[in-house]
Amino acid sequence: MSEYQVLLLEDDRMTVERVLQALTGEYRFLHATNAEEARTLVESHAIDLAVLDIHLPGDCDGIEFLRWLKERDPSIVCLMTTAEESLRSVRDCVRLGAAGYLRKPYRIDEVRLQLTLASELRAKTTEREVQEEILRHVSSRPGRIIGSSLAMTKILDQVAELASFPDTSVLITGPTGSGKEVIARAIHREIARNGRRPFIAVNCAAIPATLIESELFGYERGAFTGANQRKIGCLEMAHGGDLFLDEIGELSLEVQVKLLRVLQEREFCRLGGTKLVHSRFRLISATNQNLEQLIAKGTFRRDLFWRLHVYPIVLPALRDRREDIPLLVKEFLGELVVRHGKQVRSAAPELLERFKNMPWEGNVRELRSVIEFLFIKARGSTLCPEDLPVADQVGSHPRSLGEEGPAMIEHLWEEARQRGLSTVLQDLERDIVAQELSRTSLRNEAASNLKIKPNTFCDKLRKLGLR
């Protein structure tokens, strides 16, 4: 049986019986005898094809109904029928978007042929809708991996390895701003080199919980108030390609259940629909949260976790690959020169040294923002450290407990468990000393203010890399 649903608008009972008896096993039919009944069916069902009698009882004939139907949903393929051959009527129907014409009395083989042709046209229309949605949805942001550190070399090897496994699910974890989407796009590019392959990106945290389901699954016209036409969802758009779900830990348990079923069955229904949509894609997920902790709290499903965690990639924080900072600065600076035309070609060595000693809580995203700020401030061809705002000179830790004390302690505790207590304390000490140095250029005065002996202070500067 065809997956398409056909609206048969016909007031002749014998004609309806002949068509339904012959073709019900091939198509799913909805029958109406007048325009009012037909409107009710259109508003409550997903219609793909329509067979419309031109001459109908009541105030609205088939031509007027065709006009209304096409204005409501241009994707419905319509065939017109009549017992009277009128060139003007046929011309009016074609002008309004009818795809074919049947003359009564019906020959069933002719009806079957016309419905087959209409189905092929409907399939092309659906494919065009998907491509248009993809073009509206896909971002053109770059996705080149920058870095020569041991950690990033390992990541590059993993990306290359995945090129031979186009359906394997990937879970990318790492702190905020570390470049998870860049890695996802790199995975996509490795396998998309030899042909077209869509990449659909969704930030689950940026879409309200009440809307994420319709964004992923799409919906049929009339599925809910305001659903005036069919919408193709991201799961459908990703068919034959890659679906990137960023911040997947933000999905509700209800949506997690439905996503798990899609990954198992490779099929789903749009919201408000009954027709199964088949879609095969690689799912690339990303999160900065610990999903196993979420599982323990009961906010993330363990069975979904194992579906996602087929091939894990763990991204390091920028502070754990400081040797990549000069390469990243060069890359970001090059992008800004191309975009704005301002001839700023390099960063001062003192600035790069300062960068290596900053905590970079915002990781690569923070570095990019700082480079853009310095690019705007630059008065010559070089980025200079004196243009750094104070907050970026000294890092981003809270400077005192105050009202934020409990939150800061919680943050430092989490950091200590992940990176080690000594590393966190050293970063915090570096920030405090750098803050003092930003207030006074006299080392003896800075040492006195911090209640440290001058010789000890000099040793500390050397240890913290602030000399």
RARAKA-V160911 format. One record per helix or strand of 3 or more residues. SS is the DSSP state (h for helix, s for strand). FROM is the first residue (numbers start at 1). TO is the last residue. If there is no record, write none. Layout:
# RARAKA-V160911
ss->SS from->FROM to->TO
ss->SS from->FROM to->TO
This chain:
# RARAKA-V160911
ss->s from->5 to->9
ss->h from->13 to->23
ss->s from->28 to->32
ss->h from->35 to->44
ss->s from->49 to->53
ss->h from->62 to->72
ss->s from->77 to->82
ss->h from->87 to->96
ss->s from->100 to->103
ss->h from->108 to->137
ss->h from->150 to->162
ss->s from->170 to->173
ss->h from->180 to->192
ss->s from->199 to->203
ss->h from->209 to->217
ss->h from->234 to->237
ss->s from->242 to->246
ss->h from->248 to->250
ss->h from->253 to->265
ss->s from->267 to->269
ss->s from->276 to->278
ss->s from->282 to->287
ss->h from->291 to->297
ss->h from->302 to->308
ss->s from->311 to->314
ss->h from->318 to->340
ss->h from->349 to->356
ss->h from->363 to->377
ss->h from->385 to->387
ss->h from->390 to->394
ss->h from->402 to->419
ss->h from->421 to->439
ss->h from->443 to->449
ss->h from->454 to->464
